[in-house]
Amino acid sequence: MGIIFTNMTRASLLCFALGLLLTTSLTSCGTTFRTAWKKAPDSNSVEGRWEGTWQSSTSVSRGQLRCAVDKPVPGRHDVLDYVSAEGSISPPLPRCFFYHATWNGAASGSYTSFHDVQRLKDGSIVFKGDYVRPKWAGGVHHYEGTIRGDDFTACYQSATDHGTYTMKRVR
């Protein structure tokens, strides 16, 4: 009897510890995103809050998507309005993009990625960057997108998936 009781106690303790770990880690999953969302500046540039959807092109996966874009990375001056002597696009400026997505209404998660941002001569803004996920989740995800006024469109690609992001500025 004592052996069964001991095994049950170990199993109960293990379940309790796992539950506690999940509870504490899941409550902090979106903390960075929520903070960035609250602090995102209102702007007519890339910074600010964006809301819309994402859609996989290789499966039926889709969901809601929000993004908060921060001011330029500290230590770098803002060169978004720079135009070279040839009239070409500005040099890239890294920005922190904080994403929060839902998956088919069943799960959600947040991640942060640095994207190089450039302003084009026509006033639109282009960005690109990579985010490294575990190999089972597709590994490196590459992003490229454009912002025109209050419209944010992007595509992503990884070893296992590719699709689109479509968002509007939140004012």
C-alpha positions as CSV (number, residue, x, y, z in Angstrom):
1,M,0.0,0.0,0.0
2,G,2.8,2.4,0.9
3,I,4.3,2.0,-2.6
4,I,1.1,2.9,-4.3
5,F,0.6,5.8,-2.0
6,T,4.1,7.0,-2.7
7,N,3.7,6.7,-6.5
8,M,0.3,8.5,-6.3
9,T,1.9,11.2,-4.2
10,R,4.8,11.6,-6.8
11,A,2.3,11.7,-9.6
12,S,0.1,14.3,-7.7
13,L,3.2,16.4,-7.0
14,L,4.4,16.2,-10.6
15,C,0.9,17.2,-11.9
16,F,0.8,20.1,-9.4
17,A,4.3,21.3,-10.4
18,L,3.5,21.0,-14.1
19,G,0.2,22.9,-13.5
20,L,2.0,25.6,-11.5
21,L,4.7,26.0,-14.2
22,L,2.1,26.3,-17.0
23,T,0.0,28.8,-15.0
24,T,3.0,31.0,-14.3
25,S,4.5,30.8,-17.7
26,L,1.2,31.3,-19.6
27,T,0.3,34.4,-17.7
28,S,3.6,36.0,-18.8
29,C,3.4,34.9,-22.4
30,G,1.7,38.1,-23.6
31,T,3.2,40.5,-21.0
32,T,5.9,41.9,-23.4
33,F,3.3,42.3,-26.2
34,R,0.7,43.9,-23.9
35,T,3.3,46.4,-22.6
36,A,4.4,47.2,-26.2
37,W,0.8,47.6,-27.3
38,K,0.0,50.1,-24.5
39,K,3.2,52.1,-25.1
40,A,3.0,52.1,-29.0
41,P,3.1,55.7,-30.2
42,D,0.4,57.2,-32.5
43,S,2.1,58.0,-35.8
44,N,1.7,58.2,-39.5
45,S,4.8,56.1,-40.0
46,V,5.5,52.5,-39.2
47,E,5.3,53.0,-35.4
48,G,2.1,52.3,-33.7
49,R,-0.6,49.6,-33.3
50,W,-1.9,47.4,-36.1
51,E,-4.7,44.9,-36.1
52,G,-6.0,42.4,-38.7
53,T,-5.6,38.8,-39.7
54,W,-3.0,36.2,-40.9
55,Q,-3.7,33.4,-43.3
56,S,-1.6,30.4,-44.2
57,S,-1.4,29.6,-47.9
58,T,-0.5,25.9,-47.3
59,S,-3.2,25.0,-44.8
60,V,-6.5,26.1,-43.4
61,S,-4.7,27.8,-40.5
62,R,-5.6,31.5,-39.9
63,G,-6.3,33.8,-37.1
64,Q,-6.4,37.3,-35.6
65,L,-3.2,39.3,-35.6
66,R,-2.1,42.4,-33.8
67,C,1.3,44.1,-34.0
68,A,2.9,47.0,-32.1
69,V,5.9,48.6,-33.7
70,D,8.3,50.4,-31.5
71,K,10.4,53.5,-32.2
72,P,13.9,53.0,-33.7
73,V,16.3,50.7,-31.9
74,P,18.3,52.7,-29.3
75,G,21.7,53.9,-30.5
76,R,20.5,54.4,-34.1
77,H,19.2,57.7,-35.3
78,D,15.9,57.8,-37.3
79,V,16.8,57.8,-41.0
80,L,13.4,56.9,-42.4
81,D,13.2,60.3,-44.2
82,Y,16.7,60.0,-45.6
83,V,16.9,59.8,-49.4
84,S,20.2,59.1,-51.1
85,A,21.7,61.3,-53.7
86,E,20.4,58.9,-56.4
87,G,16.9,59.2,-55.0
88,S,16.8,55.6,-53.9
89,I,15.3,54.1,-50.8
90,S,16.6,55.0,-47.3
91,P,19.2,52.8,-45.6
92,P,17.6,50.1,-43.4
93,L,16.6,51.0,-39.9
94,P,15.9,48.2,-37.4
95,R,12.6,48.3,-35.6
96,C,11.1,46.0,-33.0
97,F,7.8,44.4,-34.2
98,F,5.8,42.8,-31.3
99,Y,3.2,40.3,-32.7
100,H,0.3,38.6,-31.0
101,A,-1.6,36.0,-33.0
102,T,-4.4,33.5,-32.6
103,W,-4.5,30.1,-34.3
104,N,-7.9,29.0,-35.6
105,G,-9.5,30.5,-32.5
106,A,-8.0,27.7,-30.3
107,A,-4.7,29.1,-29.2
108,S,-2.7,32.3,-29.1
109,G,0.9,33.5,-28.6
110,S,3.2,36.4,-28.9
111,Y,6.7,36.9,-30.3
112,T,9.0,39.7,-31.1
113,S,11.0,40.2,-34.2
114,F,13.4,42.9,-35.5
115,H,12.7,44.1,-39.1
116,D,14.7,46.4,-41.2
117,V,12.5,49.3,-42.2
118,Q,13.0,51.7,-45.2
119,R,10.9,54.5,-46.7
120,L,10.5,54.5,-50.5
121,K,10.5,57.6,-52.7
122,D,6.7,57.3,-53.0
123,G,6.3,57.5,-49.2
124,S,5.4,53.9,-48.7
125,I,7.4,51.9,-46.1
126,V,8.9,48.5,-46.7
127,F,10.3,46.1,-44.1
128,K,11.9,42.7,-43.9
129,G,13.3,40.4,-41.3
130,D,13.6,37.0,-39.8
131,Y,12.4,35.2,-36.7
132,V,13.9,31.9,-35.6
133,R,11.4,29.4,-34.2
134,P,12.1,25.8,-33.2
135,K,12.7,23.4,-36.1
136,W,9.4,21.6,-35.5
137,A,7.6,25.0,-35.9
138,G,9.3,25.7,-39.3
139,G,12.6,27.1,-38.2
140,V,13.5,30.5,-39.6
141,H,10.5,32.5,-40.7
142,H,11.3,35.3,-43.2
143,Y,9.0,38.3,-43.4
144,E,8.6,41.0,-46.1
145,G,6.0,43.7,-46.2
146,T,4.7,47.1,-47.1
147,I,2.9,49.9,-45.3
148,R,1.0,52.4,-47.3
149,G,-0.9,54.9,-45.2
150,D,-3.0,52.9,-42.7
151,D,-2.6,49.5,-44.6
152,F,0.0,46.9,-43.5
153,T,0.5,43.9,-45.8
154,A,3.2,41.3,-45.5
155,C,4.1,37.7,-46.4
156,Y,6.0,35.2,-44.4
157,Q,7.8,32.0,-45.4
158,S,9.4,29.1,-43.6
159,A,10.4,25.6,-44.3
160,T,6.9,24.3,-43.5
161,D,4.5,27.2,-44.2
162,H,4.0,30.5,-46.0
163,G,1.2,33.0,-46.0
164,T,0.1,36.6,-45.5
165,Y,-0.6,39.3,-42.9
166,T,-3.2,42.0,-43.6
167,M,-3.7,44.7,-41.0
168,K,-5.0,48.2,-40.5
169,R,-3.6,51.0,-38.2
170,V,-5.4,51.3,-34.9
171,R,-5.9,54.9,-33.9
